[in-house]
Amino acid sequence: MASGSSSRRAGAATGGHTPVMLAEVLETLAPRDGAVYVDSTFGGGGYSRGLLEAAACRVCAIDRDPAAIETGAALAQRYPGRVTLIQGRFGEMQQLLAPHGIREVDGIAFDLGVSSAQLDDAARGFSFRYDAALDMRMGSGGPSAEEVINGATQEMLADLIYDYGEERRARAIARAIVAARTEAPIRRTSQLADIVRAVVRRGAGGIDPATRTFQALRIYVNDELGELDLGLAASERMLRPGGRLAVVSFHSLEDRRVKAFLNRRAGATPRPSRHLPEALGDATKMPQPSFNLLRKRALKPGAAELSANPRSRSARLRGGERTGAPAWPEGAAP
């Protein structure tokens, strides 16, 4: 998800800069002595270090990127016996934590999306700022962005660029990609970026025209939205009553999903009308709220953080506190 002053998840495991909205995340989680927390998107270890410094607690750090787990060894050495590093997807946190004897936790943090370390590593192929192989995989499995770009149909490319990148010129971009790959396979980030730039004009805000297409590919390759749904549902099952959830997202697709999940689980969405027939009313009865909202609106970074860390500008933090009600059944709307 090379650290620097603008890092979203900076190299905190080795004493680097803090991640986005660290103070707000810690306030949301309210760390206390003896508690167990999950940093489900470990990255550079910023949230984990913040939790460990705030209380005499234990942190289970999960990341699907093996490079992040390797980096975390320094943090584990600094806090012996208090850090458990686990490589895997956060949607599988129950299965990942069970072998360590952990079935309930007191808090879970999510820092969604790609990390600065991944963006700044040219070899990973996440960014159009570097000429590199089109990869974009956070882990080691599954198809790469290159395979998707060269193998997907024009219709599929248009749909994923529109759905995951919210790109209005998605169909024109898909046509241009298919036309280009008939001449030669598209293997490099620079090739793809140039194709998109030839179709999409630079906006008034100065955002590179390739931004949305690269975002869409990354989300699709890593199934980030599907994984988010699994992670939120797993958090509901793992948090004990009074446990806290803190989710930092960086674009509207993620934030809308998190907002909908928390609102629905908190009973903040409309319930079926009492005027419906009894049978229909029974069939659509909502489970008891499993979360209380900690805030009605998402928190945004403060002015000082925005000045020090431009990458934080789109960050949104939402939080919830687990009630004593059972987790909603599988298959319930996220």
N, C-alpha and C positions, 0 to 999 in steps of 0.2 A: 502498500500500500508507500548517493553522496549527500549527506545532510548539509544544510546551509541555513543562512538567516531567514530564508523564505520557506523553509521546509514545513509541510503540513504535519508529518510525523517525523520529526527530526531525530537525530541520533542521541536520544535521551538516555539510552542504555549505557552510553559511554560518557555521559555528562554534557551532552550537546543541548541545543535549544529545545524549548518546550513545544508540545504539539498544540494544535488549534483548540482554543477554549478550554484549556486545562483547568483553570480555576472554577469555571462553570460546571465542568464535568464532575470535579471532585465535590462541589457543593451539591450537585444532584445525587451522587452516590452516597454522600455522608459516610465516609469510611470510618470504621471503629475497630478497636483492638479485638483480636480473636476471630474476626469475620473472614469469609472467603469470597474473593472477587474473581471475575473472569474478564480479562482483557481479550476480547474475541478477535480483534484485528491488531495484533501486537506491533507490527511495523518496526519502528525504531525504539519502542519500549517506553514512550513518554507517559502514557496513562498509567502503565504498570509502575514506573518509578514514582509517579505522583502518589499513587495509592500506598506504596510501601513506605514512603516518607511521611504520609499523613497519619498512619496508624500501624500498630503492630499486627498486621493482617497477613494473609496468604493470598498470592495472586497466581491464577492459572492463566497462562498466556498462550493463545492460539493464533496461528497464522498458516495459511496455505502455502506461503512462499518459504522454501527451505532456507533461503538467504537470510530472511528475518529471524528464523530460529537460531541460526548460527551466530548472528549478531547478539542475540539475547543471552549467550553464555556469560558475557561480562556482567550483566545484571544479576544473573543467578549466583555468580561468585560473590558479588557484593552483598547479597542478602541470602546467605546460606540457609537452606531449609524452608525458605519462604516463597520461592518461585518455581513453578512447574511449567516447562516449555513443551508445547505440543504442536506438531505439524499436522494440519488438517483443515477442513472446512468448518466454519463456525455453525453451519446448519446441522452438523453432526456432533455438536458439543456434548450431548448426553452420552453418546457412545464413546467419545474421546475421553471424557472425564471419569466414566464409570470404573475403568481399570485402576484409577488413582483413588478410588474409594469416595468419590465426590458425587453425590446425587442431588444435593441442594446447595444453593449459594446465596450470598447476601447482596450481590450487586453484579451487574454485567454492563460493560461498556462496548460500544461499537463506534469505530471511525471508518466510515464507508468509503469505497472507491479505491483508486490507485494511490499509493504513497509517493512521497517525494523521492524516496530512494529508488523506487521503480521507475518513475518518470525521468530521473536524472541518470539512470543507467542506460546508455545508448544501446547496449546489446540486447535489452529486453524488448525494444521495438514498440514502446508505448507512445512515444512522442515524435511529432513531425519536426522537432527542433534538431534532430540528429538523423543522418542517413544511416539506416540500419535495416537488418532483416525484419520483415513484418512478422512479429511473433505475438506479443501482447498477452501471453498466458501468465497468470499469477502463480500457478503451479506448474507441474511438468506434464500433465495429461491433457487429452482432448485436442481438437483441431486448432491450429494456429490461425492468426488473422490472414496470413498468406493463403492458406488452404481455403478459407471462407471466400476471400476476394476472388480467387481463381476458379472456385468450384461451384459457387452458388448461382442460381438462375438470376436473371435481371430482376424479375419480380420479387424474389426473396431479398436481394440486396436493397431494392427500393424500400421494401417494408421494414427491414431492420434498421436502415439509416433513418427512416422517418420515425419509427416507434421508439428507438433507443437514443437517437440523436436529436429528435424533434426538429429535423432539418426539412424546411419547406421545399427545397430543391432536390429532394431525395431521388425522384424518378430521373431527373436529368443527370444526376451524379451516377446512378446505376447504369444508365445508357452509356455514359462516357467510360465507365470502368469496363463494361463488356466490350466496347469498341476497342479499347486499348489492349485488352488481354488477348484479342484475336491476333494482334501483331506480335506480342511477346508476353510471357507471364509477368505479372506484377509481383515483384519479390521484395522491394525496398520501400521504406517509409517515405522517402523522397519522391519516388514514382507516384505513389498514391496521393500524396499531398499536392503534387503538381497537377494531377488529373482533376482533383476537386477544385483547386484554385482557378483552373481554366473555365469552370462552370459557375462557381459562386463568387460574387464580388465581396471584397472586404467591407464589413459593415462600418457604421459611423463610430462604433466603440473601439475599433482597432483590433477586434478579435479575429484571429486567423481563420479564413474560410474553411480550413480543413478540420477545425476543432470539433464540430459536431459529428462529422463522419468518423473521426478517430474515437471519439467517446462511444459512439454506437457500436463500433466493432469490438472495442474492449469489453463493453457490457455484455454483448452477445457471446463472445469467445469464453468469457468466464461465468456466464449465466448469473450475473450479479443480482438481478432482481429476483430470480427464483431462489437464489441462495439467501437473499435478505428475508423473504417470506419464511423460509425454513428456520433461519436464525431467530426471528422474532417469536415464532411458535415454540422453538426450543427454549427460549428465555422464559416464556410464560410457564413452561413445565418445570424449569429448574429453579426459579426464584422462590424462596420461602416467603411466607406472609411477612410483609414489611420490607422485603427486598426491593432494590431499586434498579431501574433500567435507564441508561443514558445512551442516546443515539445521536451521533454527529453525521449529518449528510451534507453533500456538496452540490447536488443538483435536484431539480424539481421532481424528477422521476422517483428518486429515493425518498425525498421528503414527503411526497404525497402518500407513498406506501406506508411510511412510518406513522404519519398523522392518522391515516385511515385505520391502521391497526390499533393504535392507542385509543382513539375515539370510540371505536366499536367495542373494544374490550372494556372500556370505562362506561359503556352505556350512554355515550354522548351522541349516538346516532338515533334517528327516529325509530321507535318501536312500532309494531303492527297496530293498526287502529283497533280500539276496543269495540268499534261498531262492526268489525268483520264477523262472519259466522263463527260459531264456537269451534267447529272442527278445523277451520282454516286458522283461527287464532292459536289453537293448540299446536298445529304443525309449524307455525312460524315463531313459536315462543323463543325468546332469547335466553341464553344461559345467564347466570348471575355475573355481574361485572368482576373481572379478574384483575383489573388495574384501576387505580385512581390516578387521574392526571395531576402531575406536579405543577404544571402551568397550562394555561389555555392556549398560549401562543408559543411558537418556537423562539428561542433565544438566538440573537445574532452576535457576532464578535463586536467588542467595543472599539472605539476610535484608536486607542493606543495599539491594539493588536492589528487592526487593519493597516496602520501605518508601518508597523514592524514586519508584517507578514502579509503581503498582497494576495497570496494564495488562499487566505482565509476568507476573502470577501464574500464567497457564496455559501459559507458554512451556516448550518442551522442545527440547533440542539433541541431535542425533545426528550422528555423524561416521564416515567411513570413509576408508581409504587404498587407492588403486588398486594392484592387483598387476600383474604383467607378462602375465597371461592375456588372451586376446582378449575384447572385449566380447561379451556373450551375443547370439545371433542375434535379429533382429526376430521378434516373436511369442512370445518367451519370457515366462513369467509375470513381472509386475513384482515 
